[in-house]
Amino acid sequence: MKNLFLFLLLLSQFGFSQIKSEEVKNYKWDEVPNFKEIPVAFQNYPAVILKDYRLYDNRIGGYAYKAFVVKHQAIKILKEEGINDYNKVTISKKYVRDYRDLKVRVIKSNGKIEELPKERILEKDDSDERQFVFEGVEKGDIIEYYYVIKDYPEFSGTEYFQRDIPLLDGKFQINSISQGQTFIATYNGIEKSYVNGNHICTMTNLPAYKSERNATNIANLAKLYFYVDSNFNYDFDSFYYSLNNFADGVNAKSMVRDFIEEQKLDDTTIPLDERLKKMDIYLKENVELDEQISYRKIFETKKMTPRMVLYLYKDVLDYLKIPYQFIASTDKFEDAFNHSLVVPATLSEIMIYIPETKKYLSPFYYWMPYGPPNSVCIDNEAVFYQKGKKGKVDYTFDKIGGVSMDDNVNITESTITIDDDMETVLVNKKSSFTGYRGFYYRSVIKNIKEDKINEFIKDVVFSESDVEVKKHTFENKEYKFNYDDDKPFTFDTQVQIKESWIENAGKNYLITLGKVLGDQTNLYQETERSNPIVLTYPKKYNHKINFTIPDGYSVSSLNNLLFDKEIKNEANETIGKFISTAKIEGNVLRISIEEFYNFTYLGKEKYNDYRDLINTAYDFYKSALVLTKS
């Protein structure tokens, strides 16, 4: 799928590179360094990256199969707090054939240069890393190092240059190889050129990135992808043929036919939608993902690799002559979709679209049922391939379909009691999930080890709260229930709270009942927004909390539990909401909460409304109820 055949092609086809890149093999730093001046806008950071060079020299053909790689970095410490964060350097030595050169030095603020001797370079035992620590570093010092390694050739990769501190001078270089084309895709402020047989990408004064919640942070980073392919005109057609070849079965028509007949997948009196569900359920419940050599032995061994899943789906659809389209998209949080240049490493979301049913098969997500698209590419752009006559393939660009918030619902009902000691809090909580979270949790429970189940329950049901699980049961955990929203995946738990939900306030007590929901996001510290709001998928929550009021006590401050906040779109439709109600019936306080997010994208001009909504849920989580002694 991602040029798995590339290495063999390179070995068999590429001639010896005539490119001379002695700068890489014999790289040296300047004895007297000369760095760019730090702009005023960058001087308030704890540190600044003065230089970040990454150079590759691939040598392939004849008797050569090697590469020389240089990494050179210099960081200036601007504040005391930057010392501990940036005075350590770790270098991976995994797969490295040889270190040709490794130098480390500190340039003091007075210009004195102190080179670190090799005996000060520490190697971790049983680790694939080398690490060295700069001791005695002070504010104003420059930490600099470079290394030259002999390694195996790099035919593809990703280089991220933007970090949480600014970068003044960055450079990436890789040489061309004869009989193969090197493709470079750059994003967000990186310039590229071609000089003397080398592809060179440069960047100047890159600002620090700002990580924001519910944003495409990684997709927005300054980065580049490089890859080598024997096809000099690599395009979307090329990607399709590599994908189609990847999905080619290996002459197992009899196996496919027998499977189809046994499952009655060729019975056209049954709607196609039902037949595809039946196929998916059988495979996911009976055939494990595991190492397995022979495609023909899938049903004998009850095992298949992820690649074989794509084989089998394609072979079944072809045998039944069911029209389908291959789709390739990106994880919208990792990469923006590029219409002008095919970047195989970014096209990670491979699906099969069935036009007749308008649903998707997700071969590489074994926990995903036939129906909705992969969650990370909902409403994202994609390339849709359509096979025509005589093997011709056409493609168009379109958006992946969306899903309904009513398909992704989390319902909880919690019963909270306090022991007579007014310290011990006990909770019975039933949590049910439909949609993506239900799909995923069923997969986890099927594969999780017994000694990890309690930790999993704590994380999913109670988030940050420290609890002791007394009892738990699961309902509807079988894969087939992914197709039945009336049978949501359900945790039924009984726990004792190990942290303090109750605070003594003189004769009264304060209890934070909202903690039963689990940790909530707090956006109070974010005052400005740089990016649009992007959610994975629309979702809905319905919570009920039943609190038994202890004998001899009454409750007040119910208003602390009442919230009502919403977001509307340009058509004045409510697309996000948090509303809570509370009432007392006998000795039980009953709280109901409805919360939903019926969108995946909001422009940053809507950020204040979104932040207020998120903080409303947080305010409920933190709000305290007063218990007064009668």
Secondary structure as GFF3:
##gff-version 3
##sequence-region A 1 630
A	DSSP	alpha_helix	6	13	.	.	.	ID=ss1
A	DSSP	alpha_helix	22	25	.	.	.	ID=ss2
A	DSSP	three_ten_helix	40	42	.	.	.	ID=ss3
A	DSSP	beta_strand	47	61	.	.	.	ID=ss4
A	DSSP	beta_strand	64	77	.	.	.	ID=ss5
A	DSSP	alpha_helix	82	86	.	.	.	ID=ss6
A	DSSP	beta_strand	88	92	.	.	.	ID=ss7
A	DSSP	beta_strand	98	107	.	.	.	ID=ss8
A	DSSP	beta_strand	113	115	.	.	.	ID=ss9
A	DSSP	three_ten_helix	118	120	.	.	.	ID=ss10
A	DSSP	beta_strand	122	123	.	.	.	ID=ss11
A	DSSP	beta_strand	129	133	.	.	.	ID=ss12
A	DSSP	beta_strand	142	151	.	.	.	ID=ss13
A	DSSP	beta_strand	156	160	.	.	.	ID=ss14
A	DSSP	beta_strand	167	175	.	.	.	ID=ss15
A	DSSP	beta_strand	181	187	.	.	.	ID=ss16
A	DSSP	beta_strand	191	195	.	.	.	ID=ss17
A	DSSP	beta_strand	198	206	.	.	.	ID=ss18
A	DSSP	three_ten_helix	218	220	.	.	.	ID=ss19
A	DSSP	beta_strand	223	229	.	.	.	ID=ss20
A	DSSP	alpha_helix	236	246	.	.	.	ID=ss21
A	DSSP	alpha_helix	253	263	.	.	.	ID=ss22
A	DSSP	alpha_helix	272	286	.	.	.	ID=ss23
A	DSSP	beta_strand	288	289	.	.	.	ID=ss24
A	DSSP	three_ten_helix	295	297	.	.	.	ID=ss25
A	DSSP	alpha_helix	298	301	.	.	.	ID=ss26
A	DSSP	beta_strand	303	304	.	.	.	ID=ss27
A	DSSP	alpha_helix	306	320	.	.	.	ID=ss28
A	DSSP	beta_strand	325	329	.	.	.	ID=ss29
A	DSSP	three_ten_helix	344	346	.	.	.	ID=ss30
A	DSSP	beta_strand	349	354	.	.	.	ID=ss31
A	DSSP	beta_strand	359	361	.	.	.	ID=ss32
A	DSSP	three_ten_helix	375	377	.	.	.	ID=ss33
A	DSSP	beta_strand	381	387	.	.	.	ID=ss34
A	DSSP	three_ten_helix	389	391	.	.	.	ID=ss35
A	DSSP	beta_strand	393	399	.	.	.	ID=ss36
A	DSSP	three_ten_helix	405	407	.	.	.	ID=ss37
A	DSSP	beta_strand	409	418	.	.	.	ID=ss38
A	DSSP	beta_strand	425	433	.	.	.	ID=ss39
A	DSSP	alpha_helix	436	447	.	.	.	ID=ss40
A	DSSP	three_ten_helix	450	452	.	.	.	ID=ss41
A	DSSP	alpha_helix	453	457	.	.	.	ID=ss42
A	DSSP	pi_helix	458	462	.	.	.	ID=ss43
A	DSSP	beta_strand	467	475	.	.	.	ID=ss44
A	DSSP	three_ten_helix	479	483	.	.	.	ID=ss45
A	DSSP	beta_strand	489	497	.	.	.	ID=ss46
A	DSSP	beta_strand	502	505	.	.	.	ID=ss47
A	DSSP	beta_strand	508	511	.	.	.	ID=ss48
A	DSSP	three_ten_helix	513	517	.	.	.	ID=ss49
A	DSSP	beta_strand	533	534	.	.	.	ID=ss50
A	DSSP	beta_strand	539	548	.	.	.	ID=ss51
A	DSSP	beta_strand	553	556	.	.	.	ID=ss52
A	DSSP	three_ten_helix	558	561	.	.	.	ID=ss53
A	DSSP	beta_strand	563	568	.	.	.	ID=ss54
A	DSSP	beta_strand	574	585	.	.	.	ID=ss55
A	DSSP	beta_strand	588	597	.	.	.	ID=ss56
A	DSSP	beta_strand	601	602	.	.	.	ID=ss57
A	DSSP	three_ten_helix	604	606	.	.	.	ID=ss58
A	DSSP	alpha_helix	607	622	.	.	.	ID=ss59
A	DSSP	beta_strand	625	629	.	.	.	ID=ss60
###
